[in-house]
């Protein structure tokens, strides 16, 4: 009896692996885009309103698209976050007022930057208030999420575990992270010395609660109250 023919095996080239965004880049990309638009608005003041609106929209889209890459946010200790946020606005305005009162002796505590004054830039009151409300909402709702994910989640844990930031826990205490993160955080703020002190306050909150959500709430409360203070006093250099 003849043997059945041996089946021919067809070898197929395996499909190439799908490109995947690294988790660390998911944190870096929104911050990089935000800083790029901020730099553009500083270089060309006439583009400041457009750059602010653009960066807010683009960063919001990026955060939504990349959300699955981020650490799950714990929203515990919300009340303490609110308290720290209120303390933060008192510290920010109070400390900056004291430094401004020092005149030339304390001028080194601020980077040189001309404040953007909407009342002088816009000719239409409607457009002006639309931008102000948009900026206030962006500073309250978007910036705290983006910055806390980047500074207090990604950078903090990367300092503790440089090879893989996920090996460090959220809010894990480390002196290097506790001191370095506020210092780097201050580099992207005009009032850098005031920002260092505020950053140390939030660092304490993070270590105390292990809650990224509490830090986001504190950041949002401070930014919201700072916006309210600016609108009441018209002291635009705080913005």
C-alpha positions in Angstrom: 0.0 0.0 0.0 1.4 3.4 -1.0 2.1 5.9 1.8 0.0 9.1 1.8 1.9 12.1 0.7 3.6 14.0 3.4 1.7 17.4 3.9 3.7 20.4 2.9 4.2 22.8 5.8 3.9 26.4 4.8 6.0 28.8 6.9 4.8 32.3 7.2 6.8 35.2 8.3 5.5 36.4 11.7 4.0 39.8 11.5 6.2 42.5 12.9 5.5 43.5 16.5 3.1 46.4 16.8 4.7 49.7 17.9 3.9 50.5 21.4 4.6 53.8 23.2 6.8 53.3 26.3 5.1 54.3 29.5 7.8 56.8 30.4 7.2 58.6 27.1 3.5 58.8 27.9 4.5 61.0 30.8 7.1 63.0 29.0 5.2 63.8 25.8 2.4 65.9 27.3 4.8 67.9 29.4 7.1 68.4 26.4 4.3 69.7 24.3 3.1 72.0 27.1 6.6 73.5 27.6 7.1 73.9 23.8 3.9 76.0 23.5 4.8 77.9 26.7 8.2 78.7 25.2 6.6 79.9 21.9 4.2 82.1 23.8 7.1 83.7 25.7 9.1 84.2 22.6 6.3 85.8 20.6 4.0 87.6 23.1 1.4 88.3 20.3 0.9 84.5 20.1 0.5 84.0 23.8 -3.3 83.6 23.9 -3.3 81.3 20.8 -0.4 79.3 22.2 -2.2 78.9 25.6 -5.4 77.7 24.0 -3.5 75.4 21.7 -1.4 73.8 24.4 -4.4 73.3 26.6 -6.4 71.5 23.9 -3.5 69.4 22.6 -2.3 68.3 26.1 -5.9 67.4 27.1 -6.1 65.2 24.0 -2.8 63.6 24.7 -3.7 62.8 28.3 -6.9 61.2 27.2 -5.2 59.1 24.5 -2.4 58.0 26.8 -4.4 57.6 30.0 -4.0 53.8 30.1 -0.2 54.2 30.5 -0.5 56.2 33.7 -0.6 55.0 37.3 -4.1 54.5 38.6 -4.9 57.6 40.7 -6.0 57.1 44.3 -8.3 59.9 45.4 -8.0 59.4 49.1 -7.3 62.2 51.6 -9.2 64.7 49.4 -10.0 66.9 52.4 -6.3 67.2 53.3 -5.6 68.0 49.7 -8.1 70.9 49.9 -6.5 72.2 53.1 -3.0 72.0 51.6 -4.3 73.8 48.5 -5.6 76.7 50.6 -2.3 76.8 52.6 -0.6 76.8 49.2 -2.3 80.0 47.9 -1.5 81.8 51.2 2.1 80.7 50.9 2.4 81.5 47.2 0.9 85.0 47.4 2.3 85.9 50.8 5.8 84.8 50.1 5.9 86.5 46.7 4.6 89.7 48.2 7.4 89.7 50.8 10.0 89.0 48.1 8.6 91.8 45.9 8.7 94.2 48.8 12.4 93.5 49.0 13.0 95.2 45.7 16.4 94.8 44.2 17.6 92.7 47.1 15.2 89.9 46.2 14.9 90.4 42.4 17.1 87.2 42.0 14.2 85.1 43.2 12.2 85.6 40.0 13.1 84.8 36.4 12.7 87.7 34.0 9.3 87.6 32.2 6.8 90.2 31.3 3.3 89.5 32.7 0.6 89.0 30.1 -2.2 91.6 30.8 -5.5 90.7 29.0 -6.9 94.1 29.6 -4.2 95.6 27.4 -4.0 92.9 24.8 -7.6 92.4 23.8 -9.8 95.0 22.2 -13.0 92.9 22.6 -14.3 92.5 26.1 -16.1 89.3 25.1 -12.9 87.7 23.7 -10.9 88.9 26.7 -13.2 87.2 29.2 -13.5 84.1 27.1 -9.7 83.7 27.2 -9.5 84.5 30.9 -12.1 81.9 31.7 -10.5 79.4 29.4 -7.1 80.0 31.1 -8.6 79.8 34.6 -10.2 76.5 33.7 -7.1 75.1 32.1 -5.0 76.1 35.2 -7.6 74.5 37.5 -8.6 71.3 35.7 -5.8 70.4 33.3 -2.5 71.6 34.6 -2.8 69.9 38.0 -3.4 66.5 36.4 -0.6 66.8 33.9 2.0 68.2 36.3 1.2 65.9 39.2 1.4 62.9 36.9 4.8 64.1 35.6 6.4 65.5 38.7 5.0 63.6 41.7 4.4 60.3 39.8 6.9 59.9 37.0 9.9 62.1 38.0 9.7 61.3 41.7 9.7 57.5 41.1 12.3 57.7 38.4 14.7 59.3 40.9 14.1 56.5 43.3 14.3 53.7 40.6 16.1 55.0 37.5 16.0 51.7 35.6 12.3 51.3 36.0 10.2 53.9 37.8 7.4 51.4 38.3 9.6 49.6 40.9 9.1 52.6 43.2 5.8 53.1 44.9 3.7 56.3 44.6 4.6 58.5 47.5 7.6 56.3 48.6 9.9 58.5 50.7 13.3 59.3 49.5 15.4 62.3 50.4 16.7 62.8 46.9 13.2 62.8 45.4 11.8 65.0 48.2 14.4 67.7 47.5 15.2 67.3 43.8 11.6 67.2 42.4 10.6 70.6 43.9 13.9 72.1 42.6 13.3 70.9 39.1 9.6 71.8 39.3 10.6 75.4 40.2 12.7 75.7 37.0 9.5 76.0 34.9 8.0 78.7 37.1 8.8 82.4 37.0 8.6 82.7 40.8 11.1 79.9 41.2 11.9 80.3 44.9 8.2 80.5 45.8 7.6 77.5 43.7 10.3 75.5 45.5 8.6 76.1 48.9 5.2 75.2 47.4 6.7 72.1 45.8 8.1 71.0 49.2 4.6 71.4 50.7 3.1 69.1 48.0 6.0 66.7 48.5 5.0 66.4 52.2 1.4 65.8 51.1 2.5 63.0 48.8 4.6 61.2 51.3 2.0 61.7 54.1 -0.9 60.4 52.0 0.6 58.2 49.3 -2.2 59.7 47.2 -1.6 61.3 43.9 -5.3 62.4 43.9 -4.7 64.5 47.0 -1.8 66.2 45.3 -3.9 66.9 42.2 -6.7 68.4 44.4 -4.2 70.6 46.3 -2.7 71.8 43.1 -6.2 72.5 41.6 -7.3 74.4 44.7 -4.2 76.6 44.7 -4.4 77.3 41.0 -8.2 78.1 41.2 -7.7 80.5 44.2 -4.7 82.1 42.5 -6.8 82.8 39.4 -9.5 84.3 41.7 -6.9 86.4 43.4 -5.5 87.7 40.1 -9.0 88.6 38.8 -9.9 90.4 42.0 -6.6 92.4 42.3 -5.6 92.6 38.6 -2.1 91.6 39.7 -1.4 89.8 36.5 2.3 89.0 37.3 1.0 86.2 39.5 -0.4 84.5 36.3 
